[in-house]
Amino acid sequence: MNKRNLIKKIFTVWFAIIPAVGVYLIAKLDASLYASGAVLLSAVLGVSAALAGMFYQRQTAKEKNTLDFQQKLKDDKDYLKHTIVLSQIIHSLERNKILLELSKPENSNDPRGVSVRYVLNTWEQAANAIKHKLYDEAFLYSSHKSSVIDLSLYLRTFIRERQKKNVSLYSDFSLLALKWTIKRDSFESQQTKRELKRIFKQLDKVKSGKISALQK
């Protein structure tokens, strides 16, 4: 059951039970307290309705933002062009050497480097939006988990070198990719689980500048 359906059921049960319970409790009060009890019940129902409205409004906005991102990604001809370049780099026998060269400041205008940065920046922005609950993570996970995980894996050399200059660069993307990797795969080894948790904690410190590039 997804989060929206769960909360919908909670609100349904809440609005079905609270009025009946409220009326029952008011009936047990002294007659002089009926008015106060009714006011309190109305206030509780009003606040509950406001909270429900806020939740559905935010959820609707999140779904719209996510669909807009999906459509933008689909219609973005530059993104498609850059992913083709990335595919050529990834399948090259000298992938790591190429990425290492492209990560250098003096090669920032290399068209291949522009392609790498364009795709990574696209997903860094998406990861940031997911972190701030502006995008529906579950929806994007179901559609893009393999792409995000593969990008994180195959472009790790480039990301690591760039983070030596700016430790927070692509930090949200890296965290998202690791989170989705853990979610997708089943790790039976306890040692592997512990190592992944350690890495996740280190990556989580990136945003506060507590981890140096040498620790990667």
Secondary structure per residue as TSV (DSSP state, phi and psi in degrees):
chain	resnum	aa	ss	phi	psi
A	1	M	-	360.0	127.4
A	2	N	-	-78.6	169.2
A	3	K	H	-60.2	-41.9
A	4	R	H	-62.3	-46.1
A	5	N	H	-64.7	-38.0
A	6	L	H	-62.9	-48.6
A	7	I	H	-66.6	-34.9
A	8	K	H	-60.8	-42.5
A	9	K	H	-66.5	-38.5
A	10	I	H	-62.3	-45.8
A	11	F	H	-63.9	-39.8
A	12	T	H	-61.8	-46.8
A	13	V	H	-64.5	-41.2
A	14	W	H	-59.7	-49.8
A	15	F	H	-72.8	-18.2
A	16	A	H	-81.8	-34.2
A	17	I	H	-91.3	-44.8
A	18	I	H	-57.1	-46.7
A	19	P	H	-59.1	-43.0
A	20	A	H	-65.7	-43.5
A	21	V	H	-64.9	-41.4
A	22	G	H	-61.8	-46.6
A	23	V	H	-62.8	-40.3
A	24	Y	H	-61.9	-45.1
A	25	L	H	-68.1	-38.7
A	26	I	H	-62.1	-38.5
A	27	A	H	-63.4	-24.3
A	28	K	H	-83.4	-12.4
A	29	L	S	-78.8	165.1
A	30	D	-	-65.6	147.0
A	31	A	G	-55.3	-31.6
A	32	S	G	-70.5	-14.5
A	33	L	G	-103.5	1.6
A	34	Y	H	-56.3	-46.6
A	35	A	H	-62.5	-44.0
A	36	S	H	-64.1	-41.2
A	37	G	H	-63.1	-40.5
A	38	A	H	-65.4	-39.5
A	39	V	H	-64.0	-43.0
A	40	L	H	-63.0	-43.8
A	41	L	H	-62.8	-42.0
A	42	S	H	-62.7	-39.1
A	43	A	H	-65.0	-43.9
A	44	V	H	-61.2	-44.9
A	45	L	H	-66.1	-37.8
A	46	G	H	-64.9	-45.3
A	47	V	H	-64.1	-41.4
A	48	S	H	-62.1	-42.6
A	49	A	H	-64.7	-38.7
A	50	A	H	-64.9	-42.8
A	51	L	H	-64.1	-41.5
A	52	A	H	-63.1	-42.0
A	53	G	H	-63.1	-42.0
A	54	M	H	-62.8	-42.6
A	55	F	H	-61.8	-48.8
A	56	Y	H	-68.5	-32.0
A	57	Q	H	-65.9	-45.5
A	58	R	H	-65.7	-40.3
A	59	Q	H	-65.5	-41.1
A	60	T	H	-63.5	-42.2
A	61	A	H	-63.8	-40.3
A	62	K	H	-63.1	-43.0
A	63	E	H	-65.1	-40.2
A	64	K	H	-64.6	-44.4
A	65	N	H	-59.6	-41.2
A	66	T	H	-66.0	-44.9
A	67	L	H	-65.4	-36.9
A	68	D	H	-63.2	-41.3
A	69	F	H	-63.9	-43.3
A	70	Q	H	-58.7	-46.5
A	71	Q	H	-67.0	-40.3
A	72	K	H	-62.2	-41.0
A	73	L	H	-64.1	-39.5
A	74	K	H	-68.4	-37.5
A	75	D	H	-89.0	-10.4
A	76	D	-	-77.1	100.0
A	77	K	H	-66.5	-32.4
A	78	D	H	-65.2	-40.8
A	79	Y	H	-61.2	-45.1
A	80	L	H	-61.0	-43.5
A	81	K	H	-61.6	-43.2
A	82	H	H	-70.1	-33.5
A	83	T	H	-67.5	-30.6
A	84	I	H	-66.0	-41.9
A	85	V	H	-63.1	-43.0
A	86	L	H	-61.1	-39.9
A	87	S	H	-61.2	-39.1
A	88	Q	H	-65.7	-39.6
A	89	I	H	-66.9	-46.4
A	90	I	H	-61.1	-36.4
A	91	H	T	-90.3	4.2
A	92	S	S	-78.1	144.5
A	93	L	T	-68.4	-18.7
A	94	E	T	-108.8	33.0
A	95	R	H	-52.0	-53.6
A	96	N	H	-63.6	-37.8
A	97	K	H	-64.5	-43.1
A	98	I	H	-63.2	-46.6
A	99	L	H	-64.2	-36.3
A	100	L	H	-63.5	-42.4
A	101	E	H	-67.5	-41.5
A	102	L	H	-68.6	-22.2
A	103	S	T	-77.3	-13.8
A	104	K	S	-75.0	138.8
A	105	P	G	-54.1	-37.4
A	106	E	G	-67.8	-14.5
A	107	N	G	-106.9	20.6
A	108	S	T	-64.6	-23.3
A	109	N	T	-93.0	-0.7
A	110	D	-	-62.0	127.0
A	111	P	H	-53.4	-33.9
A	112	R	H	-68.0	-38.8
A	113	G	H	-66.1	-37.4
A	114	V	H	-60.7	-40.6
A	115	S	H	-64.4	-44.8
A	116	V	H	-60.2	-47.5
A	117	R	H	-66.4	-37.7
A	118	Y	H	-60.9	-48.4
A	119	V	H	-67.8	-44.3
A	120	L	H	-64.1	-40.4
A	121	N	H	-64.9	-36.5
A	122	T	H	-59.5	-44.8
A	123	W	H	-81.9	-24.2
A	124	E	H	-65.3	-42.1
A	125	Q	H	-65.1	-41.0
A	126	A	H	-65.0	-42.0
A	127	A	H	-63.3	-38.4
A	128	N	H	-65.3	-39.9
A	129	A	H	-66.3	-38.0
A	130	I	H	-64.4	-43.2
A	131	K	H	-59.2	-37.0
A	132	H	T	-92.9	13.5
A	133	K	T	61.5	32.9
A	134	L	-	-92.5	-21.5
A	135	Y	S	-117.0	153.2
A	136	D	-	-81.7	104.6
A	137	E	H	-63.2	-41.9
A	138	A	H	-60.3	-39.9
A	139	F	H	-66.0	-46.6
A	140	L	H	-68.5	-33.6
A	141	Y	H	-61.3	-44.2
A	142	S	H	-66.0	-26.8
A	143	S	H	-96.7	-30.6
A	144	H	H	-129.1	10.6
A	145	K	H	-58.0	-44.0
A	146	S	H	-65.2	-42.0
A	147	S	H	-63.5	-45.6
A	148	V	H	-64.9	-44.6
A	149	I	H	-65.0	-42.2
A	150	D	H	-65.4	-41.4
A	151	L	H	-60.9	-43.3
A	152	S	H	-63.4	-37.9
A	153	L	H	-73.2	-52.6
A	154	Y	H	-75.9	-23.2
A	155	L	T	-102.8	15.1
A	156	R	H	-59.9	-38.2
A	157	T	H	-59.5	-46.4
A	158	F	H	-63.5	-47.0
A	159	I	H	-61.4	-46.2
A	160	R	H	-61.4	-44.0
A	161	E	H	-65.4	-40.8
A	162	R	H	-68.3	-32.0
A	163	Q	H	-72.8	-15.5
A	164	K	T	-67.1	-27.1
A	165	K	T	-90.9	-34.6
A	166	N	-	-142.2	99.1
A	167	V	T	-63.7	-23.7
A	168	S	T	-89.5	-3.2
A	169	L	T	-64.8	128.5
A	170	Y	T	60.2	23.7
A	171	S	H	-69.0	-40.3
A	172	D	H	-66.7	-39.4
A	173	F	H	-63.8	-43.7
A	174	S	H	-63.3	-41.8
A	175	L	H	-64.3	-43.0
A	176	L	H	-63.8	-44.4
A	177	A	H	-61.9	-41.9
A	178	L	H	-67.3	-41.7
A	179	K	H	-60.3	-43.4
A	180	W	H	-71.1	-31.6
A	181	T	H	-64.0	-46.2
A	182	I	H	-63.3	-38.9
A	183	K	H	-68.7	-37.4
A	184	R	H	-77.6	-43.2
A	185	D	S	-95.4	152.5
A	186	S	-	-104.4	114.1
A	187	F	-	-102.0	114.2
A	188	E	-	-84.5	-27.3
A	189	S	-	-76.3	124.6
A	190	Q	H	-63.9	-35.0
A	191	Q	H	-64.0	-40.7
A	192	T	H	-64.6	-41.2
A	193	K	H	-61.7	-43.7
A	194	R	H	-64.1	-40.0
A	195	E	H	-66.2	-41.0
A	196	L	H	-64.3	-40.3
A	197	K	H	-64.2	-38.8
A	198	R	H	-63.9	-44.7
A	199	I	H	-63.0	-41.7
A	200	F	H	-61.9	-41.3
A	201	K	H	-65.0	-39.0
A	202	Q	H	-64.9	-44.3
A	203	L	H	-63.4	-34.8
A	204	D	H	-66.2	-23.2
A	205	K	T	-81.8	-11.9
A	206	V	G	-56.6	-42.2
A	207	K	G	-64.0	-21.9
A	208	S	G	-103.0	2.6
A	209	G	T	73.2	21.9
A	210	K	-	-90.2	-4.4
A	211	I	S	-121.0	136.3
A	212	S	-	-95.0	159.4
A	213	A	G	-63.6	-25.1
A	214	L	G	-69.3	-17.9
A	215	Q	G	-81.3	-8.8
A	216	K	-	-79.7	360.0
